[in-house]
């Protein structure tokens, strides 16, 4: 079957990441330079407070997306079940460590990545949604998830009848509330930390 036409947002995302891979160092240097210029004009306190506001906005955006994702998860139990084919299935690992601490213990995050395709009304769609949120998990849990969806397997995906591009392998919230709550907690922490920096920094600076 023919593949569904690529959306404008998908084209933009693909273009953006191609450009980013080739220019991210330049963007980083520009970012540092802008912070230095801003600090020279307005002072470092203003720059740090702006960062606090930015963190708070990121947190609020994360909370808003969690609400959307949770609503879609609830609705997905009534979506149309279709047969899907697993194209690829693997566990990815990301490791981070504070660059300014010599003896810092690296923190490793694991993510199950599953890509599948399905057919709706004569068109083939591709998705990578297991849940509506992507959250890190323990290695064993990631491996168990990948094992449920081996490459080449035929599985069931639930597809939004109004938007066939939207599909998920594990509908509903039963047994998964903790994963959605985890993302909400991250958003709440970002919001609280950013707001604290914005509000309290001037107070401590006056002491």
N, C-alpha and C positions, 0 to 999 in steps of 0.2 A: 504494500500500500504506500501511496505517496506520503512524505512527511508533511506535517502541518506547517504552514508558512511561519517563518520566524517573526516574532513581534519586534516592534521598534525598540522597546526597552531591552529586549534580549540582545539586539544588535549593538545598542549603545553600551551595554555591560561588557560584551565581548571586546568591543573596540577599546573601552576604557582600560581593561586589564592588560591588553596588549601594549598600550601606550605606557601604562604604569610600570610594567616589567622592564621597560627600556629606560625610563626616566625617573624612577623613584629616588635615586641618589640626588638628582638635581632638585626635586621637590623638597627633599629633606633639608638640603642646604638653604634653599629659599625660605623654608619654614623657620629655620634657626635665625637666618638673617632678619626676617620680619619681626621675630621676637626681640632681637637685640635692638632694632630700630625703634620698636614700640616702647621698649624699656627706656631708651635714651630720651624719648619724647614725653612719656607719661609716667615713667618710674616702674620699677620692678613690681611694686605692690599692685599697680593697676594691671600689669600683665598676669600676675598670679591670680588675681580676682577674676580676670577674664577667663582664665583656664578653669577656675571653679565654676563659673557660669556655664562654660562649655560642658563640663562633666555633668552638671545638673541637667542640662538639656538632653545629653546623651542618655542619662538615666530615665528621664521622662519619656523619651522616644522608645526606649527599651520596654518600659512598662506598658506604653500604648500598644506596641507590637505584640506583647504577651497577651493583652486582652483580645486583640484580633485573632491571634493564633488559637487561643483557648476557645473562642467562639466558633472558629472553623472546625476545631476538633470535635466540639459538641455536635455541630451540624453534620459532620462527615459520616456519622453512623447511618444516616438516611440517604447517603449518596449512592450512586449507581456502581455496583461491583462489576469489574471487567477483568478479563484475563490479561496479565502482564508478563513480560519476559525480562528476566534479569540480565542486563548487559555486562555489568561489572560489579564486583563486591570486594571490599577491602577495608582494613583498619588503617587509618592514618594517625600519625603521632606528631605532636608538636611539643617542643621543649623550650622552656623559657627560664632565664636566670638573670637576676639583677646584675647589670654590667659593672656596677660600682662596688660590688662586694666580692672579694677574691674567693672566700670560702663558702659562698652561697651554694646551697643544694639546688640543683636544677629541678624544676617542676615540669612534669610530663603530663600532657593531656592526650586522651585517645578519643577518636571519633569514628563511628562506623559510616562508611560511604557506600551507598548502593545506588546504582543507576539502572533504571528500567524503562521499557517502552510499552505502550499499549495502543490499541486501535479504537477509535470512536468515529462512527459515521464515515468510514472510508479514509480517515486520515490517521497517521501515526504520530503519537506524542511521546516525548521523553521527559522524565522527571527524576529527581533524586530525593524526594521527600519520603522519609520513613515516618517522621512526625512533622508537625508544622513548625517546630523549633529545632535548631541544631545546638545541642549542648554536649559538653565533654562528659565522659564517664570513665569508670574503671576499665582497665584493659580486658579483664575477663568478660565484663558486660558487653564491651564493644565486639569482642570475638564471638560471643554468643549471638549477638544481633546479626553479624555478618554470616554466621553459620546457618541462620534461618533463611537467608536469601543468597544461596550460592549462584555464581554466574551460570547462565543457561537454564535456570529453573523457571518453571511456570508458576506464578503466584497470583493472588487476587489483589487488585488495587481498587480503591474507592475513588470515583471521579465525580467532581461537581457537575451536575447535569447542565448548569447554566454557563459554566466556564470549563470546558473539557481539558484545558491546559493544567487545571488545578487537580492534583491527585495526591493520595497518601496511601502508604502501605498498612499503617496501623491507626485505624480511625478511633474516635472516641477518647475519653479520659480515664476509663477504668484501668487501674494499674499504672497510669502514666502521669498522674497529677503531680508527683514529685518533680518530674522533669520540667513541666511547665512552671511550677512554683520556683524551681531553681533559677530560671531565667528572670522571673519577677524579682527575686531576692537580689540578684545582681543589679537590676535596674534600680531598685530601692537604695542599695548601697551607693551607687554612683550618684543618685539624686541627693542623698543625705550628705555625702562627702563634699560634693560640689557646692551645695548650699551652705555647708559649714564654713568652707574656705571663703566664700563670698561674704558671708555675714560676720564671721568672727575674726578674720585677719585684721581688719581695721581696729578692732577692740584690743587685740594683743599688741598691735603696733604702737598704740598710744600709751601702753604701760612702760 
